[in-house]
């Protein structure tokens, strides 16, 4: 009876050990499977991370290429802008030269149409006018009685004072006509006009292209132009003459663009000078 109990206990112990061993094995297998699944999961994430890194590298490379392209285009744009500025300056200088050349040709044409004997100096013109007037008076007082037949000595004496530029034949004069008396008031008025004109023009001064002196220069210039009562084209010419280097380019450009309408050109020229030199923020 006791032996049977011992055998039963021994068998039960062996079964218990065998069951424990199988339980440990199952646990190890489960742990191994868990580790395998974890490794597979890490592998999947690693592959996804690698794929994202490759995409990031491609994107970084594309961004670098785009930045290089943008940088190159900006450099080319900067060069083109500098070239355009030089071309604009060249075109402005060329337009100025052409306009000055046209003005010079107009001036030469005007001079060619004037009589060769007309002096340019107003004082010389005044002197010539007075001498011509005196010549006419002397001719009148030295030949009071002229008959149909002239004595050669009288004619020679008169030729000393009066010389006919056209050498017309001497006509019969009325001996009873009153002697010519020049209008001295006309000569005096003409002389005073020339002197006043020269005095007014002497008050003009060239603009120095500085905004702080623009208003003073403009008021003085407009006052002189008003007293001279000049036409728009004459005022535009004076404005071009008495402008500074920079302001002259603006006036010349506007004058060339409005050659058929001097009044509009004059108004636009003053508007441009006001914008460039008359604004308060420019001072």
C-alpha positions as CSV (number, residue, x, y, z in Angstrom):
1,X,0.0,0.0,0.0
2,X,2.8,2.3,0.9
3,X,4.7,1.4,-2.4
4,X,1.7,2.3,-4.5
5,X,1.5,5.6,-2.9
6,X,5.2,6.3,-3.5
7,X,4.9,5.3,-7.2
8,X,1.9,7.6,-7.6
9,X,3.8,10.4,-6.0
10,X,6.7,9.8,-8.2
11,X,4.6,9.8,-11.3
12,X,2.9,12.9,-10.3
13,X,6.2,14.6,-9.8
14,X,7.5,13.6,-13.2
15,X,4.3,14.8,-14.9
16,X,4.6,18.1,-13.0
17,X,8.2,18.6,-14.2
18,X,7.3,17.7,-17.7
19,X,4.4,20.2,-17.7
20,X,6.7,22.9,-16.2
21,X,9.2,22.3,-19.0
22,X,6.6,22.6,-21.7
23,X,5.3,25.8,-20.1
24,X,8.8,27.3,-20.0
25,X,9.3,26.4,-23.7
26,X,6.1,28.0,-24.7
27,X,7.1,31.1,-22.8
28,X,10.4,31.2,-24.6
29,X,8.8,30.7,-28.0
30,X,6.3,33.5,-27.2
31,X,9.1,35.8,-26.2
32,X,11.0,35.0,-29.3
33,X,8.0,35.6,-31.4
34,X,7.4,38.9,-29.6
35,X,11.0,39.9,-30.3
36,X,10.7,38.9,-33.9
37,X,7.5,41.0,-34.3
38,X,9.2,43.9,-32.6
39,X,12.2,43.5,-34.9
40,X,9.9,43.4,-37.9
41,X,8.2,46.5,-36.7
42,X,11.5,48.3,-36.3
43,X,12.6,47.1,-39.7
44,X,9.4,48.6,-41.3
45,X,9.9,51.9,-39.5
46,X,13.6,51.9,-40.5
47,X,12.7,51.3,-44.1
48,X,10.1,54.1,-43.9
49,X,12.6,56.4,-42.3
50,X,15.2,55.6,-44.9
51,X,12.7,56.2,-47.7
52,X,11.8,59.6,-46.1
53,X,15.5,60.5,-45.7
54,X,16.0,59.7,-49.4
55,X,13.1,61.9,-50.3
56,X,14.4,64.6,-48.1
57,X,17.8,64.4,-49.7
58,X,16.3,64.7,-53.1
59,X,14.2,67.6,-52.0
60,X,17.2,69.3,-50.4
61,X,19.1,68.8,-53.7
62,X,16.2,70.3,-55.6
63,X,16.0,73.2,-53.3
64,X,19.7,73.8,-53.6
65,X,19.4,73.7,-57.4
66,X,16.4,76.1,-57.3
67,X,18.3,78.4,-55.0
68,X,21.3,78.3,-57.3
69,X,19.0,79.0,-60.3
70,X,17.3,81.9,-58.5
71,X,20.7,83.3,-57.5
72,X,21.9,83.0,-61.1
73,X,18.8,84.7,-62.4
74,X,19.1,87.5,-59.8
75,X,22.7,88.1,-60.9
76,X,21.7,88.2,-64.6
77,X,18.8,90.6,-63.7
78,X,21.3,92.8,-61.9
79,X,23.6,92.9,-64.8
80,X,20.7,93.6,-67.2
81,X,19.5,96.5,-65.0
82,X,23.0,98.0,-65.0
83,X,23.1,97.6,-68.8
84,X,19.7,99.2,-69.1
85,X,20.8,102.2,-66.9
86,X,23.8,102.7,-69.1
87,X,21.7,102.4,-72.3
88,X,19.2,104.9,-70.8
89,X,22.0,107.3,-70.0
90,X,23.5,106.9,-73.5
91,X,20.1,107.5,-75.1
92,X,19.6,110.6,-73.0
93,X,23.0,112.0,-74.0
94,X,22.3,111.1,-77.6
95,X,19.0,112.9,-77.5
96,X,20.6,115.9,-75.9
97,X,23.3,116.0,-78.5
98,X,20.8,115.7,-81.3
99,X,18.6,118.4,-79.8
100,X,21.7,120.7,-79.4
101,X,22.7,120.0,-82.9
102,X,19.2,120.8,-84.1
103,X,19.3,124.1,-82.1
104,X,22.7,124.9,-83.6
105,X,21.4,124.3,-87.1
106,X,18.4,126.5,-86.5
107,X,20.6,129.2,-85.1
108,X,22.9,129.0,-88.1
109,X,19.9,129.1,-90.4
110,X,18.6,132.1,-88.6
111,X,22.0,133.9,-88.8
112,X,22.2,133.1,-92.5
113,X,18.8,134.8,-93.1
114,X,19.9,138.0,-91.3
115,X,21.6,140.8,-93.2
116,X,25.4,140.6,-93.1
117,X,25.6,144.2,-92.0
118,X,23.5,143.7,-88.9
119,X,25.6,143.7,-85.7
120,X,24.8,141.2,-83.0
121,X,25.6,143.6,-80.1
122,X,22.6,145.8,-79.1
123,X,24.9,148.7,-78.4
124,X,26.4,148.4,-81.9
125,X,22.8,148.2,-83.4
126,X,21.9,151.4,-81.5
127,X,25.0,153.2,-82.7
128,X,24.4,152.2,-86.3
129,X,20.8,153.3,-86.1
130,X,21.8,156.7,-84.7
131,X,24.6,157.1,-87.3
132,X,22.1,156.3,-90.1
133,X,19.7,158.8,-88.6
134,X,22.4,161.5,-88.5
135,X,23.3,160.6,-92.1
136,X,19.7,161.2,-93.2
137,X,19.6,164.6,-91.5
138,X,23.0,165.7,-92.9
139,X,21.8,164.7,-96.4
140,X,18.7,166.8,-95.9
141,X,20.5,169.9,-94.6
142,X,23.4,169.8,-97.1
143,X,21.1,169.6,-100.3
144,X,18.4,172.2,-99.9
145,X,18.1,173.0,-103.6
146,X,18.4,170.2,-106.1
147,X,17.6,171.0,-109.7
148,X,17.2,168.7,-112.7
149,X,20.9,169.0,-113.5
150,X,23.3,168.2,-110.6
151,X,26.7,169.6,-110.2
152,X,29.3,167.0,-109.8
153,X,30.9,168.8,-106.8
154,X,27.6,168.8,-104.9
155,X,27.1,165.2,-105.7
156,X,30.6,164.3,-104.5
157,X,30.0,166.3,-101.3
158,X,26.8,164.5,-100.6
159,X,28.3,161.1,-101.3
160,X,30.7,161.7,-98.4
161,X,27.8,161.5,-96.0
162,X,25.2,159.2,-97.7
163,X,26.1,156.1,-99.6
164,X,23.2,154.2,-101.3
165,X,23.8,150.5,-100.9
166,X,21.7,149.8,-104.1
167,X,23.4,152.6,-106.1
168,X,20.0,153.7,-107.5
169,X,19.9,156.6,-109.9
170,X,19.3,160.0,-108.3
171,X,15.7,161.1,-108.6
172,X,14.4,164.6,-109.0
173,X,13.6,166.1,-105.6
174,X,11.2,168.8,-104.7
175,X,13.3,171.9,-103.7
176,X,10.3,173.4,-101.9
177,X,9.9,170.3,-99.6
178,X,10.6,170.7,-95.9
179,X,13.7,169.2,-94.6
180,X,13.5,165.8,-92.8
181,X,13.5,166.0,-89.1
182,X,14.2,162.6,-87.3
183,X,12.0,161.5,-84.5
184,X,14.5,161.6,-81.6
185,X,11.9,160.1,-79.2
186,X,11.8,156.9,-81.2
187,X,15.6,156.6,-81.1
188,X,15.6,157.3,-77.4
189,X,12.8,154.7,-76.7
190,X,14.7,152.1,-78.8
191,X,17.9,152.8,-77.0
192,X,16.2,152.6,-73.6
193,X,14.5,149.3,-74.6
194,X,17.9,147.8,-75.5
195,X,19.5,149.0,-72.3
196,X,16.6,147.7,-70.2
197,X,16.7,144.3,-71.9
198,X,20.5,144.0,-71.3
199,X,20.0,145.1,-67.7
200,X,17.2,142.5,-67.2
201,X,19.2,139.7,-68.8
202,X,22.2,140.5,-66.6
203,X,20.0,139.6,-63.6
204,X,19.6,136.1,-64.8
205,X,21.8,133.4,-63.2
206,X,22.4,129.7,-63.9
207,X,20.5,127.2,-61.7
208,X,22.9,125.1,-59.6
209,X,20.6,122.1,-59.4
210,X,20.2,122.4,-55.7
211,X,16.6,122.1,-54.3
212,X,17.3,124.7,-51.5
213,X,18.0,127.4,-54.1
214,X,15.3,126.4,-56.6
215,X,12.5,128.7,-55.5
216,X,14.8,131.8,-55.3
217,X,16.1,131.1,-58.8
218,X,12.6,130.4,-60.2
219,X,11.1,133.7,-58.8
220,X,14.0,135.7,-60.2
221,X,13.8,134.0,-63.6
222,X,10.0,134.3,-63.9
223,X,10.2,138.0,-62.9
224,X,12.7,138.7,-65.7
225,X,10.7,136.8,-68.2
226,X,7.5,138.7,-67.3
227,X,9.2,142.1,-67.6
228,X,10.7,141.1,-71.0
229,X,7.2,139.8,-72.1
230,X,8.8,136.9,-74.0
231,X,6.9,134.2,-75.9
232,X,6.7,130.6,-74.6
233,X,9.4,129.4,-77.1
234,X,11.7,132.2,-76.1
235,X,11.2,131.5,-72.4
236,X,11.8,127.8,-73.1
237,X,15.1,128.7,-74.8
238,X,16.1,131.0,-71.9
239,X,15.2,128.2,-69.4
240,X,17.4,125.8,-71.3
241,X,20.2,128.3,-71.4
242,X,20.1,129.1,-67.7
243,X,19.5,125.6,-66.3
244,X,22.0,123.4,-64.5
245,X,23.5,120.2,-66.0
246,X,20.9,117.9,-64.5
247,X,17.9,120.2,-64.9
248,X,19.0,121.0,-68.5
249,X,18.6,117.4,-69.4
250,X,15.0,117.4,-68.2
251,X,14.2,120.7,-70.1
252,X,15.9,119.5,-73.2
253,X,14.0,116.2,-73.2
254,X,10.6,117.9,-72.8
255,X,11.4,120.6,-75.4
256,X,12.3,117.9,-77.9
257,X,9.1,116.0,-77.2
258,X,6.9,119.2,-77.5
259,X,8.6,121.0,-80.3
260,X,5.3,121.7,-82.1
261,X,3.6,123.1,-78.9
262,X,6.0,125.4,-77.0
263,X,3.4,126.5,-74.5
264,X,2.7,122.9,-73.4
265,X,6.4,122.1,-73.4
266,X,7.1,125.2,-71.2
267,X,4.3,124.1,-68.7
268,X,5.6,120.5,-68.6
269,X,9.2,121.7,-68.2
270,X,8.2,123.7,-65.1
271,X,6.2,120.8,-63.7
272,X,9.2,118.5,-64.1
273,X,11.5,121.0,-62.4
274,X,8.9,121.4,-59.6
275,X,8.8,117.6,-59.1
276,X,12.6,117.2,-59.2
277,X,13.8,120.3,-57.3
278,X,10.7,122.1,-55.8
279,X,9.4,119.4,-53.4
280,X,9.9,119.9,-49.7
281,X,11.3,116.4,-49.2
282,X,14.1,117.2,-51.7
283,X,15.5,119.9,-49.4
